[in-house]
C-alpha cells in the first residue's frame, strides 16, 4: 500500500514538472500533465492535494475544467496541436501498417471533435 502511494507521489511530481514546463513552452500543453498531477496527488496525499489545488498553476490551467466549467480556447488548441503532432509521428512511422494508420486517424478525428464540441469553452480570464 505504501509503495502505491510513493508511485502516485512520484508520478504526480513528474506531471507537475512537465505541466510547469508546458505552462512556459507553447508546444507542450500543461493541461494533461497537471491533470495527471491532480489525480495522483488526490490519490496519494491529502496534504499534497491541498497544496496543489491552491497553486497558481492549478488555478490558471485546470480549476475551471475540474469544476465542470470547461477550458479556454488557448488550452484546447495547445492540446489539439500537441496530440496532432504526436499522432502524425506515429502515422508516419506506421507506413507499412494500413490498419494502424486508419485507427490512428479515427482516434485523431474523434479527439478533435471531442475537444471542439464535447468540452465546454470558457472565456479567458486573463486581462
C-alpha positions as CSV (number, residue, x, y, z in Angstrom):
1,X,0.0,0.0,0.0
2,X,2.8,2.4,0.8
3,X,4.6,1.6,-2.5
4,X,1.5,2.5,-4.4
5,X,1.3,5.9,-2.6
6,X,5.0,6.5,-3.4
7,X,4.4,5.7,-7.0
8,X,1.5,8.2,-7.1
9,X,3.6,10.9,-5.5
10,X,6.5,10.4,-7.9
11,X,4.1,10.3,-10.9
12,X,2.3,13.4,-9.6
13,X,5.6,15.3,-9.2
14,X,6.7,14.3,-12.8
15,X,3.3,15.5,-14.1
16,X,3.6,18.7,-12.1
17,X,7.1,19.3,-13.5
18,X,6.0,18.7,-17.1
19,X,2.9,20.8,-16.5
20,X,5.1,23.7,-15.3
21,X,7.3,23.4,-18.4
22,X,4.2,23.3,-20.5
23,X,2.9,26.5,-19.0
24,X,6.0,28.2,-20.3
25,X,6.6,26.4,-23.7
26,X,4.0,26.9,-26.3
27,X,4.2,23.5,-27.9
28,X,3.9,21.4,-24.7
29,X,0.4,21.6,-23.2
30,X,0.3,21.9,-19.4
31,X,-3.2,20.7,-19.0
32,X,-2.8,16.9,-19.3
33,X,0.2,16.8,-17.1
34,X,-1.4,19.0,-14.5
35,X,-4.5,16.8,-14.6
36,X,-2.2,13.7,-14.1
37,X,-0.6,15.5,-11.1
38,X,-4.1,16.4,-9.6
39,X,-5.2,12.7,-9.9
40,X,-2.0,11.4,-8.4
41,X,-1.8,13.9,-5.6
42,X,-5.5,13.3,-4.9
43,X,-4.9,9.5,-4.5
44,X,-1.7,9.8,-2.6
45,X,-1.7,12.6,-0.1
46,X,-4.4,15.0,1.2
47,X,-1.6,17.5,2.1
48,X,-0.1,17.4,-1.3
49,X,-3.5,17.7,-3.0
50,X,-4.5,20.7,-0.8
51,X,-1.2,22.4,-1.7
52,X,-1.5,21.7,-5.4
53,X,-5.1,22.9,-5.7
54,X,-4.0,26.2,-4.1
55,X,-1.2,26.9,-6.6
56,X,-1.4,29.5,-9.3
57,X,-0.5,26.8,-11.9
58,X,-3.6,24.7,-10.9
59,X,-5.9,27.7,-10.8
60,X,-4.8,29.1,-14.1
61,X,-4.8,25.9,-16.1
62,X,-7.0,23.2,-14.5
63,X,-9.5,24.6,-12.0
64,X,-12.3,25.6,-14.4
65,X,-12.2,22.2,-16.1
66,X,-12.2,20.3,-12.8
67,X,-15.2,22.3,-11.7
68,X,-17.0,21.3,-14.9
69,X,-16.9,24.8,-16.4
70,X,-14.7,23.8,-19.4
71,X,-11.4,25.2,-20.7
72,X,-10.2,28.2,-22.7
73,X,-9.7,28.0,-26.5
74,X,-6.0,28.6,-25.9
75,X,-5.8,25.5,-23.8
76,X,-7.9,23.4,-26.2
77,X,-5.7,24.5,-29.2
78,X,-2.5,23.7,-27.4
79,X,-3.7,20.2,-26.5
80,X,-5.0,19.6,-30.1
81,X,-1.8,20.7,-31.7
82,X,0.4,18.6,-29.4
83,X,-1.8,15.5,-30.0
84,X,-1.8,16.2,-33.7
85,X,2.0,16.4,-33.8
86,X,2.4,13.2,-31.8
87,X,-0.1,11.3,-33.8
88,X,1.5,12.5,-37.0
89,X,4.8,11.0,-35.9
90,X,3.0,7.7,-35.2
91,X,1.1,7.9,-38.5
92,X,4.4,8.4,-40.4
93,X,6.1,5.5,-38.6
94,X,3.2,3.2,-39.5
95,X,3.8,3.5,-43.2
96,X,3.5,-0.3,-43.6
97,X,0.6,-0.8,-41.2
98,X,-2.5,0.4,-43.0
99,X,-4.9,-0.7,-40.2
100,X,-2.8,1.1,-37.7
101,X,-3.0,4.3,-39.8
102,X,-6.8,4.0,-40.1
103,X,-7.2,3.5,-36.3
104,X,-4.8,6.4,-35.5
105,X,-6.7,8.7,-38.0
106,X,-10.0,7.8,-36.4
107,X,-8.7,8.4,-32.9
108,X,-7.4,11.8,-34.1
109,X,-10.7,12.8,-35.7
110,X,-12.6,11.8,-32.5
111,X,-10.1,13.7,-30.4
112,X,-10.6,16.9,-32.4
113,X,-14.4,16.5,-32.4
114,X,-14.4,15.9,-28.6
115,X,-12.3,19.0,-27.8
116,X,-14.3,21.3,-30.1
117,X,-17.8,20.1,-29.3
118,X,-17.5,18.0,-26.1
119,X,-15.5,20.2,-23.8
120,X,-17.1,23.5,-22.8
121,X,-15.3,26.6,-23.8
122,X,-14.8,29.4,-21.2
123,X,-13.7,32.9,-21.8
124,X,-10.1,33.6,-20.9
125,X,-10.0,35.3,-17.5
126,X,-6.6,37.0,-18.2
127,X,-6.8,40.7,-18.7
